[in-house]
Amino acid sequence: MLTINANHHPLMNQFHKPADEELMIMILPLERYDDWLKANPSESENFLRAWPAELMAAEQHESPN
């Protein structure tokens, strides 16, 4: 599992303590799997992009305490 910095991501930066680095899982679209697997190390950085917040959803759930 690869994670990337999410300090400036409008959704994923809300899930950590304020002093902690904000991280999110790198999401790779299905159509890019082969490209990722065939990429050389210098090309790999091009895949490390945050998934757009408008394509994500989050729900708050009550704690089971």
CHARMM-style PDB file with segment names, atoms N, HN, CA, C and O in Angstrom:
ATOM      1  N   MET     1       0.852  -1.156   0.000  1.00  0.00      PROA
ATOM      2  CA  MET     1       0.000   0.000   0.000  1.00  0.00      PROA
ATOM      3  C   MET     1       0.904   1.226   0.000  1.00  0.00      PROA
ATOM      4  O   MET     1       1.788   1.361   0.846  1.00  0.00      PROA
ATOM      5  N   LEU     2       0.675   2.099  -0.943  1.00  0.00      PROA
ATOM      6  HN  LEU     2      -0.043   1.990  -1.630  1.00  0.00      PROA
ATOM      7  CA  LEU     2       1.428   3.344  -1.025  1.00  0.00      PROA
ATOM      8  C   LEU     2       0.582   4.486  -0.490  1.00  0.00      PROA
ATOM      9  O   LEU     2      -0.608   4.586  -0.789  1.00  0.00      PROA
ATOM     10  N   THR     3       1.199   5.337   0.296  1.00  0.00      PROA
ATOM     11  HN  THR     3       2.166   5.256   0.539  1.00  0.00      PROA
ATOM     12  CA  THR     3       0.503   6.525   0.786  1.00  0.00      PROA
ATOM     13  C   THR     3       1.219   7.757   0.283  1.00  0.00      PROA
ATOM     14  O   THR     3       2.421   7.743   0.019  1.00  0.00      PROA
ATOM     15  N   ILE     4       0.448   8.824   0.157  1.00  0.00      PROA
ATOM     16  HN  ILE     4      -0.529   8.836   0.371  1.00  0.00      PROA
ATOM     17  CA  ILE     4       0.997  10.103  -0.259  1.00  0.00      PROA
ATOM     18  C   ILE     4       0.533  11.173   0.724  1.00  0.00      PROA
ATOM     19  O   ILE     4      -0.428  10.972   1.467  1.00  0.00      PROA
ATOM     20  N   ASN     5       1.211  12.291   0.720  1.00  0.00      PROA
ATOM     21  HN  ASN     5       1.992  12.454   0.116  1.00  0.00      PROA
ATOM     22  CA  ASN     5       0.861  13.393   1.604  1.00  0.00      PROA
ATOM     23  C   ASN     5      -0.493  13.966   1.201  1.00  0.00      PROA
ATOM     24  O   ASN     5      -0.768  14.171   0.018  1.00  0.00      PROA
ATOM     25  N   ALA     6      -1.328  14.219   2.195  1.00  0.00      PROA
ATOM     26  HN  ALA     6      -1.105  14.052   3.155  1.00  0.00      PROA
ATOM     27  CA  ALA     6      -2.668  14.767   1.945  1.00  0.00      PROA
ATOM     28  C   ALA     6      -2.900  16.062   2.724  1.00  0.00      PROA
ATOM     29  O   ALA     6      -4.046  16.440   2.970  1.00  0.00      PROA
ATOM     30  N   ASN     7      -1.825  16.738   3.111  1.00  0.00      PROA
ATOM     31  HN  ASN     7      -0.894  16.431   2.911  1.00  0.00      PROA
ATOM     32  CA  ASN     7      -1.968  17.980   3.880  1.00  0.00      PROA
ATOM     33  C   ASN     7      -2.880  18.991   3.196  1.00  0.00      PROA
ATOM     34  O   ASN     7      -3.587  19.732   3.880  1.00  0.00      PROA
ATOM     35  N   HSD     8      -2.885  19.042   1.878  1.00  0.00      PROA
ATOM     36  HN  HSD     8      -2.312  18.440   1.323  1.00  0.00      PROA
ATOM     37  CA  HSD     8      -3.664  20.040   1.152  1.00  0.00      PROA
ATOM     38  C   HSD     8      -4.880  19.448   0.459  1.00  0.00      PROA
ATOM     39  O   HSD     8      -5.548  20.139  -0.310  1.00  0.00      PROA
ATOM     40  N   HSD     9      -5.180  18.174   0.721  1.00  0.00      PROA
ATOM     41  HN  HSD     9      -4.638  17.613   1.346  1.00  0.00      PROA
ATOM     42  CA  HSD     9      -6.350  17.542   0.110  1.00  0.00      PROA
ATOM     43  C   HSD     9      -7.590  17.969   0.894  1.00  0.00      PROA
ATOM     44  O   HSD     9      -7.623  17.807   2.114  1.00  0.00      PROA
ATOM     45  N   PRO    10      -8.616  18.512   0.221  1.00  0.00      PROA
ATOM     46  CA  PRO    10      -9.764  19.067   0.929  1.00  0.00      PROA
ATOM     47  C   PRO    10     -10.596  18.056   1.719  1.00  0.00      PROA
ATOM     48  O   PRO    10     -11.330  18.459   2.621  1.00  0.00      PROA
ATOM     49  N   LEU    11     -10.509  16.781   1.421  1.00  0.00      PROA
ATOM     50  HN  LEU    11      -9.912  16.453   0.689  1.00  0.00      PROA
ATOM     51  CA  LEU    11     -11.263  15.777   2.167  1.00  0.00      PROA
ATOM     52  C   LEU    11     -10.355  14.970   3.093  1.00  0.00      PROA
ATOM     53  O   LEU    11     -10.627  14.853   4.288  1.00  0.00      PROA
ATOM     54  N   MET    12      -9.293  14.423   2.547  1.00  0.00      PROA
ATOM     55  HN  MET    12      -9.072  14.518   1.577  1.00  0.00      PROA
ATOM     56  CA  MET    12      -8.467  13.484   3.303  1.00  0.00      PROA
ATOM     57  C   MET    12      -7.631  14.148   4.394  1.00  0.00      PROA
ATOM     58  O   MET    12      -7.116  13.449   5.266  1.00  0.00      PROA
ATOM     59  N   ASN    13      -7.481  15.446   4.378  1.00  0.00      PROA
ATOM     60  HN  ASN    13      -7.899  16.014   3.669  1.00  0.00      PROA
ATOM     61  CA  ASN    13      -6.701  16.103   5.435  1.00  0.00      PROA
ATOM     62  C   ASN    13      -7.490  16.226   6.741  1.00  0.00      PROA
ATOM     63  O   ASN    13      -6.972  16.754   7.725  1.00  0.00      PROA
ATOM     64  N   GLN    14      -8.715  15.754   6.761  1.00  0.00      PROA
ATOM     65  HN  GLN    14      -9.136  15.325   5.961  1.00  0.00      PROA
ATOM     66  CA  GLN    14      -9.566  15.859   7.946  1.00  0.00      PROA
ATOM     67  C   GLN    14      -9.517  14.623   8.847  1.00  0.00      PROA
ATOM     68  O   GLN    14     -10.220  14.583   9.857  1.00  0.00      PROA
ATOM     69  N   PHE    15      -8.712  13.619   8.511  1.00  0.00      PROA
ATOM     70  HN  PHE    15      -8.141  13.652   7.691  1.00  0.00      PROA
ATOM     71  CA  PHE    15      -8.781  12.355   9.212  1.00  0.00      PROA
ATOM     72  C   PHE    15      -7.611  12.050  10.138  1.00  0.00      PROA
ATOM     73  O   PHE    15      -7.451  10.904  10.558  1.00  0.00      PROA
ATOM     74  N   HSD    16      -6.802  13.025  10.461  1.00  0.00      PROA
ATOM     75  HN  HSD    16      -6.932  13.956  10.120  1.00  0.00      PROA
ATOM     76  CA  HSD    16      -5.674  12.835  11.359  1.00  0.00      PROA
ATOM     77  C   HSD    16      -5.685  13.931  12.417  1.00  0.00      PROA
ATOM     78  O   HSD    16      -6.375  14.941  12.277  1.00  0.00      PROA
ATOM     79  N   LYS    17      -4.918  13.719  13.466  1.00  0.00      PROA
ATOM     80  HN  LYS    17      -4.357  12.899  13.579  1.00  0.00      PROA
ATOM     81  CA  LYS    17      -4.767  14.758  14.486  1.00  0.00      PROA
ATOM     82  C   LYS    17      -4.113  15.984  13.846  1.00  0.00      PROA
ATOM     83  O   LYS    17      -3.303  15.839  12.931  1.00  0.00      PROA
ATOM     84  N   PRO    18      -4.451  17.178  14.311  1.00  0.00      PROA
ATOM     85  CA  PRO    18      -3.923  18.400  13.692  1.00  0.00      PROA
ATOM     86  C   PRO    18      -2.394  18.454  13.577  1.00  0.00      PROA
ATOM     87  O   PRO    18      -1.887  19.009  12.602  1.00  0.00      PROA
ATOM     88  N   ALA    19      -1.659  17.911  14.512  1.00  0.00      PROA
ATOM     89  HN  ALA    19      -2.070  17.460  15.305  1.00  0.00      PROA
ATOM     90  CA  ALA    19      -0.198  17.980  14.471  1.00  0.00      PROA
ATOM     91  C   ALA    19       0.428  16.879  13.614  1.00  0.00      PROA
ATOM     92  O   ALA    19       1.616  16.953  13.302  1.00  0.00      PROA
ATOM     93  N   ASP    20      -0.338  15.867  13.229  1.00  0.00      PROA
ATOM     94  HN  ASP    20      -1.304  15.806  13.483  1.00  0.00      PROA
ATOM     95  CA  ASP    20       0.190  14.744  12.459  1.00  0.00      PROA
ATOM     96  C   ASP    20       0.210  15.062  10.965  1.00  0.00      PROA
ATOM     97  O   ASP    20      -0.569  15.876  10.471  1.00  0.00      PROA
ATOM     98  N   GLU    21       1.129  14.392  10.260  1.00  0.00      PROA
ATOM     99  HN  GLU    21       1.763  13.730  10.661  1.00  0.00      PROA
ATOM    100  CA  GLU    21       1.127  14.504   8.806  1.00  0.00      PROA
ATOM    101  C   GLU    21      -0.124  13.836   8.273  1.00  0.00      PROA
ATOM    102  O   GLU    21      -0.481  12.742   8.709  1.00  0.00      PROA
ATOM    103  N   GLU    22      -0.788  14.484   7.336  1.00  0.00      PROA
ATOM    104  HN  GLU    22      -0.498  15.373   6.982  1.00  0.00      PROA
ATOM    105  CA  GLU    22      -1.996  13.936   6.722  1.00  0.00      PROA
ATOM    106  C   GLU    22      -1.587  13.014   5.572  1.00  0.00      PROA
ATOM    107  O   GLU    22      -0.838  13.420   4.683  1.00  0.00      PROA
ATOM    108  N   LEU    23      -2.071  11.796   5.590  1.00  0.00      PROA
ATOM    109  HN  LEU    23      -2.680  11.466   6.312  1.00  0.00      PROA
ATOM    110  CA  LEU    23      -1.738  10.827   4.549  1.00  0.00      PROA
ATOM    111  C   LEU    23      -3.001  10.265   3.922  1.00  0.00      PROA
ATOM    112  O   LEU    23      -4.056  10.217   4.555  1.00  0.00      PROA
ATOM    113  N   MET    24      -2.884   9.847   2.687  1.00  0.00      PROA
ATOM    114  HN  MET    24      -2.027   9.885   2.173  1.00  0.00      PROA
ATOM    115  CA  MET    24      -3.973   9.129   2.033  1.00  0.00      PROA
ATOM    116  C   MET    24      -3.375   8.030   1.176  1.00  0.00      PROA
ATOM    117  O   MET    24      -2.234   8.119   0.722  1.00  0.00      PROA
ATOM    118  N   ILE    25      -4.162   7.005   0.967  1.00  0.00      PROA
ATOM    119  HN  ILE    25      -5.088   6.933   1.336  1.00  0.00      PROA
ATOM    120  CA  ILE    25      -3.735   5.904   0.107  1.00  0.00      PROA
ATOM    121  C   ILE    25      -3.720   6.389  -1.331  1.00  0.00      PROA
ATOM    122  O   ILE    25      -4.621   7.107  -1.764  1.00  0.00      PROA
ATOM    123  N   MET    26      -2.701   5.995  -2.062  1.00  0.00      PROA
ATOM    124  HN  MET    26      -1.969   5.411  -1.711  1.00  0.00      PROA
ATOM    125  CA  MET    26      -2.650   6.313  -3.479  1.00  0.00      PROA
ATOM    126  C   MET    26      -3.668   5.430  -4.191  1.00  0.00      PROA
ATOM    127  O   MET    26      -3.623   4.205  -4.083  1.00  0.00      PROA
ATOM    128  N   ILE    27      -4.579   6.057  -4.916  1.00  0.00      PROA
ATOM    129  HN  ILE    27      -4.616   7.053  -5.004  1.00  0.00      PROA
ATOM    130  CA  ILE    27      -5.590   5.326  -5.672  1.00  0.00      PROA
ATOM    131  C   ILE    27      -5.176   5.337  -7.130  1.00  0.00      PROA
ATOM    132  O   ILE    27      -4.944   6.393  -7.718  1.00  0.00      PROA
ATOM    133  N   LEU    28      -5.086   4.154  -7.703  1.00  0.00      PROA
ATOM    134  HN  LEU    28      -5.274   3.296  -7.225  1.00  0.00      PROA
ATOM    135  CA  LEU    28      -4.675   4.013  -9.091  1.00  0.00      PROA
ATOM    136  C   LEU    28      -5.859   3.521  -9.910  1.00  0.00      PROA
ATOM    137  O   LEU    28      -6.394   2.450  -9.619  1.00  0.00      PROA
ATOM    138  N   PRO    29      -6.282   4.262 -10.915  1.00  0.00      PROA
ATOM    139  CA  PRO    29      -7.404   3.815 -11.741  1.00  0.00      PROA
ATOM    140  C   PRO    29      -7.076   2.493 -12.440  1.00  0.00      PROA
ATOM    141  O   PRO    29      -5.939   2.259 -12.848  1.00  0.00      PROA
ATOM    142  N   LEU    30      -8.068   1.654 -12.568  1.00  0.00      PROA
ATOM    143  HN  LEU    30      -8.992   1.844 -12.236  1.00  0.00      PROA
ATOM    144  CA  LEU    30      -7.895   0.332 -13.174  1.00  0.00      PROA
ATOM    145  C   LEU    30      -7.191   0.402 -14.526  1.00  0.00      PROA
ATOM    146  O   LEU    30      -6.339  -0.432 -14.830  1.00  0.00      PROA
ATOM    147  N   GLU    31      -7.543   1.386 -15.325  1.00  0.00      PROA
ATOM    148  HN  GLU    31      -8.235   2.064 -15.077  1.00  0.00      PROA
ATOM    149  CA  GLU    31      -6.948   1.489 -16.665  1.00  0.00      PROA
ATOM    150  C   GLU    31      -5.471   1.873 -16.637  1.00  0.00      PROA
ATOM    151  O   GLU    31      -4.813   1.845 -17.676  1.00  0.00      PROA
ATOM    152  N   ARG    32      -4.939   2.230 -15.471  1.00  0.00      PROA
ATOM    153  HN  ARG    32      -5.474   2.253 -14.626  1.00  0.00      PROA
ATOM    154  CA  ARG    32      -3.521   2.584 -15.355  1.00  0.00      PROA
ATOM    155  C   ARG    32      -2.675   1.483 -14.726  1.00  0.00      PROA
ATOM    156  O   ARG    32      -1.464   1.655 -14.590  1.00  0.00      PROA
ATOM    157  N   TYR    33      -3.272   0.355 -14.338  1.00  0.00      PROA
ATOM    158  HN  TYR    33      -4.256   0.215 -14.448  1.00  0.00      PROA
ATOM    159  CA  TYR    33      -2.529  -0.733 -13.680  1.00  0.00      PROA
ATOM    160  C   TYR    33      -1.322  -1.185 -14.499  1.00  0.00      PROA
ATOM    161  O   TYR    33      -0.214  -1.266 -13.970  1.00  0.00      PROA
ATOM    162  N   ASP    34      -1.523  -1.478 -15.770  1.00  0.00      PROA
ATOM    163  HN  ASP    34      -2.424  -1.413 -16.199  1.00  0.00      PROA
ATOM    164  CA  ASP    34      -0.412  -1.948 -16.604  1.00  0.00      PROA
ATOM    165  C   ASP    34       0.682  -0.892 -16.724  1.00  0.00      PROA
ATOM    166  O   ASP    34       1.870  -1.214 -16.702  1.00  0.00      PROA
ATOM    167  N   ASP    35       0.279   0.364 -16.851  1.00  0.00      PROA
ATOM    168  HN  ASP    35      -0.686   0.626 -16.869  1.00  0.00      PROA
ATOM    169  CA  ASP    35       1.271   1.442 -16.933  1.00  0.00      PROA
ATOM    170  C   ASP    35       2.126   1.486 -15.668  1.00  0.00      PROA
ATOM    171  O   ASP    35       3.345   1.642 -15.740  1.00  0.00      PROA
ATOM    172  N   TRP    36       1.480   1.346 -14.510  1.00  0.00      PROA
ATOM    173  HN  TRP    36       0.489   1.218 -14.451  1.00  0.00      PROA
ATOM    174  CA  TRP    36       2.187   1.348 -13.222  1.00  0.00      PROA
ATOM    175  C   TRP    36       3.161   0.180 -13.139  1.00  0.00      PROA
ATOM    176  O   TRP    36       4.310   0.347 -12.729  1.00  0.00      PROA
ATOM    177  N   LEU    37       2.700  -0.993 -13.525  1.00  0.00      PROA
ATOM    178  HN  LEU    37       1.767  -1.129 -13.858  1.00  0.00      PROA
ATOM    179  CA  LEU    37       3.541  -2.181 -13.414  1.00  0.00      PROA
ATOM    180  C   LEU    37       4.721  -2.154 -14.378  1.00  0.00      PROA
ATOM    181  O   LEU    37       5.755  -2.764 -14.103  1.00  0.00      PROA
ATOM    182  N   LYS    38       4.585  -1.469 -15.483  1.00  0.00      PROA
ATOM    183  HN  LYS    38       3.745  -0.974 -15.707  1.00  0.00      PROA
ATOM    184  CA  LYS    38       5.655  -1.404 -16.489  1.00  0.00      PROA
ATOM    185  C   LYS    38       6.553  -0.176 -16.328  1.00  0.00      PROA
ATOM    186  O   LYS    38       7.576  -0.068 -17.005  1.00  0.00      PROA
ATOM    187  N   ALA    39       6.191   0.734 -15.454  1.00  0.00      PROA
ATOM    188  HN  ALA    39       5.360   0.646 -14.903  1.00  0.00      PROA
ATOM    189  CA  ALA    39       6.943   1.991 -15.305  1.00  0.00      PROA
ATOM    190  C   ALA    39       8.311   1.745 -14.675  1.00  0.00      PROA
ATOM    191  O   ALA    39       8.457   0.902 -13.789  1.00  0.00      PROA
ATOM    192  N   ASN    40       9.300   2.485 -15.139  1.00  0.00      PROA
ATOM    193  HN  ASN    40       9.182   3.169 -15.859  1.00  0.00      PROA
ATOM    194  CA  ASN    40      10.603   2.426 -14.481  1.00  0.00      PROA
ATOM    195  C   ASN    40      10.565   3.400 -13.304  1.00  0.00      PROA
ATOM    196  O   ASN    40       9.668   4.240 -13.229  1.00  0.00      PROA
ATOM    197  N   PRO    41      11.518   3.298 -12.394  1.00  0.00      PROA
ATOM    198  CA  PRO    41      11.487   4.142 -11.187  1.00  0.00      PROA
ATOM    199  C   PRO    41      11.355   5.642 -11.468  1.00  0.00      PROA
ATOM    200  O   PRO    41      10.675   6.345 -10.720  1.00  0.00      PROA
ATOM    201  N   SER    42      11.978   6.132 -12.507  1.00  0.00      PROA
ATOM    202  HN  SER    42      12.530   5.561 -13.115  1.00  0.00      PROA
ATOM    203  CA  SER    42      11.893   7.571 -12.787  1.00  0.00      PROA
ATOM    204  C   SER    42      10.493   7.985 -13.256  1.00  0.00      PROA
ATOM    205  O   SER    42      10.126   9.153 -13.129  1.00  0.00      PROA
ATOM    206  N   GLU    43       9.713   7.052 -13.793  1.00  0.00      PROA
ATOM    207  HN  GLU    43      10.011   6.103 -13.896  1.00  0.00      PROA
ATOM    208  CA  GLU    43       8.349   7.345 -14.231  1.00  0.00      PROA
ATOM    209  C   GLU    43       7.323   7.150 -13.120  1.00  0.00      PROA
ATOM    210  O   GLU    43       6.206   7.657 -13.218  1.00  0.00      PROA
ATOM    211  N   SER    44       7.682   6.434 -12.084  1.00  0.00      PROA
ATOM    212  HN  SER    44       8.590   6.023 -12.004  1.00  0.00      PROA
ATOM    213  CA  SER    44       6.730   6.088 -11.024  1.00  0.00      PROA
ATOM    214  C   SER    44       6.173   7.302 -10.303  1.00  0.00      PROA
ATOM    215  O   SER    44       5.019   7.287  -9.875  1.00  0.00      PROA
ATOM    216  N   GLU    45       6.962   8.342 -10.164  1.00  0.00      PROA
ATOM    217  HN  GLU    45       7.899   8.354 -10.512  1.00  0.00      PROA
ATOM    218  CA  GLU    45       6.504   9.535  -9.455  1.00  0.00      PROA
ATOM    219  C   GLU    45       5.271  10.151 -10.123  1.00  0.00      PROA
ATOM    220  O   GLU    45       4.454  10.782  -9.452  1.00  0.00      PROA
ATOM    221  N   ASN    46       5.136   9.972 -11.434  1.00  0.00      PROA
ATOM    222  HN  ASN    46       5.800   9.460 -11.979  1.00  0.00      PROA
ATOM    223  CA  ASN    46       3.990  10.525 -12.151  1.00  0.00      PROA
ATOM    224  C   ASN    46       2.659   9.924 -11.691  1.00  0.00      PROA
ATOM    225  O   ASN    46       1.603  10.504 -11.944  1.00  0.00      PROA
ATOM    226  N   PHE    47       2.697   8.790 -11.030  1.00  0.00      PROA
ATOM    227  HN  PHE    47       3.554   8.319 -10.825  1.00  0.00      PROA
ATOM    228  CA  PHE    47       1.478   8.128 -10.573  1.00  0.00      PROA
ATOM    229  C   PHE    47       1.076   8.570  -9.160  1.00  0.00      PROA
ATOM    230  O   PHE    47      -0.054   8.326  -8.738  1.00  0.00      PROA
ATOM    231  N   LEU    48       1.968   9.201  -8.445  1.00  0.00      PROA
ATOM    232  HN  LEU    48       2.886   9.399  -8.787  1.00  0.00      PROA
ATOM    233  CA  LEU    48       1.731   9.551  -7.045  1.00  0.00      PROA
ATOM    234  C   LEU    48       0.959  10.867  -6.952  1.00  0.00      PROA
ATOM    235  O   LEU    48       1.504  11.905  -6.577  1.00  0.00      PROA
ATOM    236  N   ARG    49      -0.303  10.794  -7.297  1.00  0.00      PROA
ATOM    237  HN  ARG    49      -0.746   9.951  -7.601  1.00  0.00      PROA
ATOM    238  CA  ARG    49      -1.180  11.963  -7.301  1.00  0.00      PROA
ATOM    239  C   ARG    49      -2.388  11.686  -6.417  1.00  0.00      PROA
ATOM    240  O   ARG    49      -2.865  10.555  -6.327  1.00  0.00      PROA
ATOM    241  N   ALA    50      -2.869  12.728  -5.773  1.00  0.00      PROA
ATOM    242  HN  ALA    50      -2.481  13.647  -5.846  1.00  0.00      PROA
ATOM    243  CA  ALA    50      -4.058  12.586  -4.933  1.00  0.00      PROA
ATOM    244  C   ALA    50      -5.295  12.396  -5.805  1.00  0.00      PROA
ATOM    245  O   ALA    50      -5.452  13.039  -6.843  1.00  0.00      PROA
ATOM    246  N   TRP    51      -6.159  11.505  -5.359  1.00  0.00      PROA
ATOM    247  HN  TRP    51      -6.032  10.983  -4.516  1.00  0.00      PROA
ATOM    248  CA  TRP    51      -7.432  11.303  -6.047  1.00  0.00      PROA
ATOM    249  C   TRP    51      -8.290  12.545  -5.811  1.00  0.00      PROA
ATOM    250  O   TRP    51      -8.324  13.044  -4.686  1.00  0.00      PROA
ATOM    251  N   PRO    52      -8.981  13.060  -6.821  1.00  0.00      PROA
ATOM    252  CA  PRO    52      -9.773  14.288  -6.646  1.00  0.00      PROA
ATOM    253  C   PRO    52     -10.850  14.134  -5.568  1.00  0.00      PROA
ATOM    254  O   PRO    52     -11.570  13.136  -5.534  1.00  0.00      PROA
ATOM    255  N   ALA    53     -10.947  15.111  -4.715  1.00  0.00      PROA
ATOM    256  HN  ALA    53     -10.363  15.922  -4.743  1.00  0.00      PROA
ATOM    257  CA  ALA    53     -11.915  15.078  -3.617  1.00  0.00      PROA
ATOM    258  C   ALA    53     -13.342  14.957  -4.128  1.00  0.00      PROA
ATOM    259  O   ALA    53     -14.173  14.312  -3.488  1.00  0.00      PROA
ATOM    260  N   GLU    54     -13.637  15.564  -5.263  1.00  0.00      PROA
ATOM    261  HN  GLU    54     -12.962  16.088  -5.782  1.00  0.00      PROA
ATOM    262  CA  GLU    54     -15.002  15.514  -5.780  1.00  0.00      PROA
ATOM    263  C   GLU    54     -15.413  14.107  -6.252  1.00  0.00      PROA
ATOM    264  O   GLU    54     -16.592  13.858  -6.499  1.00  0.00      PROA
ATOM    265  N   LEU    55     -14.457  13.208  -6.373  1.00  0.00      PROA
ATOM    266  HN  LEU    55     -13.499  13.411  -6.172  1.00  0.00      PROA
ATOM    267  CA  LEU    55     -14.763  11.820  -6.735  1.00  0.00      PROA
ATOM    268  C   LEU    55     -14.787  10.906  -5.512  1.00  0.00      PROA
ATOM    269  O   LEU    55     -14.872   9.686  -5.647  1.00  0.00      PROA
ATOM    270  N   MET    56     -14.712  11.496  -4.320  1.00  0.00      PROA
ATOM    271  HN  MET    56     -14.643  12.487  -4.210  1.00  0.00      PROA
ATOM    272  CA  MET    56     -14.699  10.731  -3.078  1.00  0.00      PROA
ATOM    273  C   MET    56     -15.914  11.115  -2.231  1.00  0.00      PROA
ATOM    274  O   MET    56     -16.541  12.153  -2.442  1.00  0.00      PROA
ATOM    275  N   ALA    57     -16.223  10.254  -1.273  1.00  0.00      PROA
ATOM    276  HN  ALA    57     -15.714   9.410  -1.101  1.00  0.00      PROA
ATOM    277  CA  ALA    57     -17.296  10.546  -0.327  1.00  0.00      PROA
ATOM    278  C   ALA    57     -16.879  10.024   1.040  1.00  0.00      PROA
ATOM    279  O   ALA    57     -16.150   9.038   1.146  1.00  0.00      PROA
ATOM    280  N   ALA    58     -17.345  10.691   2.072  1.00  0.00      PROA
ATOM    281  HN  ALA    58     -17.938  11.492   1.986  1.00  0.00      PROA
ATOM    282  CA  ALA    58     -17.047  10.268   3.442  1.00  0.00      PROA
ATOM    283  C   ALA    58     -18.304  10.433   4.275  1.00  0.00      PROA
ATOM    284  O   ALA    58     -19.100  11.344   4.050  1.00  0.00      PROA
ATOM    285  N   GLU    59     -18.471   9.543   5.238  1.00  0.00      PROA
ATOM    286  HN  GLU    59     -17.824   8.803   5.421  1.00  0.00      PROA
ATOM    287  CA  GLU    59     -19.610   9.609   6.146  1.00  0.00      PROA
ATOM    288  C   GLU    59     -19.101   9.506   7.564  1.00  0.00      PROA
ATOM    289  O   GLU    59     -18.152   8.772   7.841  1.00  0.00      PROA
ATOM    290  N   GLN    60     -19.726  10.233   8.454  1.00  0.00      PROA
ATOM    291  HN  GLN    60     -20.497  10.829   8.229  1.00  0.00      PROA
ATOM    292  CA  GLN    60     -19.371  10.145   9.876  1.00  0.00      PROA
ATOM    293  C   GLN    60     -20.251   9.092  10.519  1.00  0.00      PROA
ATOM    294  O   GLN    60     -21.468   9.098  10.338  1.00  0.00      PROA
ATOM    295  N   HSD    61     -19.638   8.184  11.273  1.00  0.00      PROA
ATOM    296  HN  HSD    61     -18.649   8.179  11.420  1.00  0.00      PROA
ATOM    297  CA  HSD    61     -20.372   7.136  11.974  1.00  0.00      PROA
ATOM    298  C   HSD    61     -20.184   7.320  13.464  1.00  0.00      PROA
ATOM    299  O   HSD    61     -19.142   7.795  13.916  1.00  0.00      PROA
ATOM    300  N   GLU    62     -21.177   6.951  14.208  1.00  0.00      PROA
ATOM    301  HN  GLU    62     -22.023   6.565  13.841  1.00  0.00      PROA
ATOM    302  CA  GLU    62     -21.102   7.023  15.663  1.00  0.00      PROA
ATOM    303  C   GLU    62     -20.118   5.987  16.182  1.00  0.00      PROA
ATOM    304  O   GLU    62     -20.033   4.879  15.653  1.00  0.00      PROA
ATOM    305  N   SER    63     -19.380   6.354  17.216  1.00  0.00      PROA
ATOM    306  HN  SER    63     -19.449   7.254  17.645  1.00  0.00      PROA
ATOM    307  CA  SER    63     -18.442   5.439  17.859  1.00  0.00      PROA
ATOM    308  C   SER    63     -19.218   4.332  18.574  1.00  0.00      PROA
ATOM    309  O   SER    63     -20.251   4.610  19.184  1.00  0.00      PROA
ATOM    310  N   PRO    64     -18.745   3.087  18.513  1.00  0.00      PROA
ATOM    311  CA  PRO    64     -19.475   1.971  19.126  1.00  0.00      PROA
ATOM    312  C   PRO    64     -19.314   1.898  20.651  1.00  0.00      PROA
ATOM    313  O   PRO    64     -19.609   0.849  21.224  1.00  0.00      PROA
ATOM    314  N   ASN    65     -18.870   2.936  21.322  1.00  0.00      PROA
ATOM    315  HN  ASN    65     -18.630   3.787  20.856  1.00  0.00      PROA
ATOM    316  CA  ASN    65     -18.632   2.912  22.782  1.00  0.00      PROA
ATOM    317  C   ASN    65     -19.881   2.633  23.520  1.00  0.00      PROA
ATOM    318  OT1 ASN    65     -19.872   2.576  24.750  1.00  0.00      PROA
TER     319      ASN     65
END
